[in-house]
Amino acid sequence: MATNRTFTMIKPDAVKAGHTGAILAQINKAGFRIVALKKTKLSKETAGQFYAVHKERPFYGELVDFMSSGPIVAAILEKDNAVEDFRKLIGATNPAEAEAGTIRALYATSIGENAVHGADSDENAAIEGSFHFSAPEML
């Protein structure tokens, strides 16, 4: 069953480059309502917990290092068909393959530094949102 919420993080590369406002504006323009929003910095431990699903993958250590390297902006977004529509808005993981006008085509610099994270399923959107926000924060 599809839900109307998804989870995203603006990653350290995009925050550092000053793209947070432009990315949030693009999200709003695409019809998403921001339900919860916070700027924070993940510790290596917290980043490791968030990406534990990738623990056995060769890029895990590099991913944890990158995601704990600077501030991120976490958000829960709401819109009909939220997960699928947001995945279209952000574009392919590899910005060289991302459709023109998508967030990654505009702001990502590489597969590793690809500007934003987007939940890949309704179930993961709920899990990831709850990882970063308490119930009272998810208005």
Order of alpha helices (4+ residues) and beta strands (2+ residues): beta-alpha-alpha-beta-alpha-alpha-beta-alpha-alpha-beta-alpha
